[in-house]
Amino acid sequence: MNMQENARLILGLRAKGWTDTEINDLVLWIETGNEKYNPEKKEEKPHEERK
């Protein structure tokens, strides 16, 4: 993944409401495989109906 793709991923996760700590932990988990960084499942909010 190049830097442009990384930036888009981070911006997309921020837009979804992820905190910078959650994003950093996800990246660390992907790179290291260390389970202490494994993201925990969040409850999803119901999608609003688009008009």
N, C-alpha and C positions, 0 to 999 in steps of 0.2 A: 504494500500500500504506500503510495507516495504522499508527500506533504499536503497536496491539494485535497486528496481523498481523506486524509486524517482531519483536516480542517473542516470539511463538509460533515464528517461523522460527528465531530465535537459540536458544531453548530446545530446539527439535527437533534442531537441528544439534549442540548440546552433548550431548544424549542419545545421538546417534549417534557420539559420540567426537571431534568436531571441536574443535580448540583455538580459543581466542579469536582468535589471529592468523589462522588459516585462515578463520574467520567474517568477520573484518574485511576480509581480502583479497577474499573473495567479494563482499561488499557494495561495496567500492571498484571491483571489476571490473564489476559490474552498473551502477553509477552512472557510471563514467568510460569504460569500454570499453578501458582501458589494459591491454595484454596482460601487463604485468609482474605484474598481480594475478590473472591467469587461473588458476583452481585446476587443479592437476595431478590426473590420475586416480589414485585409490588402488586398491590391490588389495582386492577385497571378500572378507570372511570368509564362509565357507559358513554359511548359516542353520541354526540349531539346530532340530531337529524339536520342534514343540510337542506337549505331551501333554494 
